[in-house]
């Protein structure tokens, strides 16, 4: 069977649309009660004087966390960023 080489243009691997679930309104532990150890890499965010840590391993899997008043988006092949929710 012959396959036209142009038929695969624009296709890529990875999960389908909406195949990676976001984390919506996560619950946070304190530094004293977290199950994560101190050596774990986190993405730290401070909003209005309140600090939160988002574990890199979880962000790498889910990629998006909606944590009012911000949404955090991580793509390991690009630059991560935080944006305000409206």
C-alpha positions as CSV (number, residue, x, y, z in Angstrom):
1,X,0.0,0.0,0.0
2,X,1.4,3.4,-1.0
3,X,0.9,6.4,1.4
4,X,1.2,9.9,0.1
5,X,4.0,11.6,2.0
6,X,1.9,14.8,2.4
7,X,-1.0,13.0,4.2
8,X,1.0,13.0,7.5
9,X,1.7,16.8,7.4
10,X,0.3,18.6,10.3
11,X,-0.2,15.4,12.4
12,X,1.6,14.9,15.6
13,X,1.8,12.5,18.5
14,X,0.5,12.9,22.0
15,X,-2.9,12.8,23.5
16,X,-6.1,13.9,21.7
17,X,-7.8,17.3,22.3
18,X,-8.8,17.5,26.0
19,X,-6.8,14.4,26.6
20,X,-4.8,16.0,29.5
21,X,-7.1,16.9,32.3
22,X,-6.5,20.2,34.1
23,X,-6.6,20.5,37.9
24,X,-9.4,22.9,38.9
25,X,-9.4,24.6,42.3
26,X,-6.7,22.4,43.9
27,X,-6.5,22.0,47.7
28,X,-3.2,23.0,49.3
29,X,-1.3,21.6,52.3
30,X,1.0,23.6,54.6
31,X,4.7,23.1,54.6
32,X,4.3,21.0,57.7
33,X,1.6,18.7,56.3
34,X,2.5,18.2,52.7
35,X,3.2,14.7,51.5
36,X,6.0,16.0,49.2
37,X,9.6,16.1,50.4
38,X,11.7,19.3,50.6
39,X,13.8,18.1,47.6
40,X,10.9,18.0,45.2
41,X,11.0,20.7,42.5
42,X,8.0,23.1,42.6
43,X,6.8,26.1,40.8
44,X,6.4,28.9,43.4
45,X,3.8,31.6,43.0
46,X,3.0,34.5,45.3
47,X,-0.3,36.4,44.8
48,X,-1.4,39.1,47.2
49,X,1.3,38.0,49.7
50,X,0.1,34.3,49.7
51,X,2.7,31.8,48.6
52,X,1.7,28.5,46.9
53,X,3.9,25.7,45.5
54,X,2.8,23.6,42.6
55,X,4.8,20.3,42.3
56,X,6.6,20.1,39.0
57,X,5.9,16.4,38.6
58,X,2.1,17.0,38.9
59,X,2.3,20.1,36.6
60,X,4.3,18.1,34.1
61,X,1.5,15.5,33.9
62,X,-1.6,17.8,34.0
63,X,0.0,20.9,32.4
64,X,-2.8,23.3,33.5
65,X,-3.9,24.3,37.0
66,X,-6.8,26.7,37.5
67,X,-6.3,28.1,40.9
68,X,-8.2,31.3,41.4
69,X,-7.1,34.1,40.8
70,X,-4.5,32.5,38.4
71,X,-4.2,29.8,35.9
72,X,-0.8,28.1,35.6
73,X,0.2,26.5,32.3
74,X,3.3,24.4,31.9
75,X,4.7,23.0,28.7
76,X,8.0,21.4,29.2
77,X,9.0,22.1,25.6
78,X,8.3,25.8,26.0
79,X,8.3,28.5,28.6
80,X,5.9,28.2,31.5
81,X,3.7,31.1,32.5
82,X,1.0,32.2,34.9
83,X,-1.9,34.4,33.8
84,X,-4.7,36.1,35.8
85,X,-8.2,34.6,35.5
86,X,-11.0,37.0,34.7
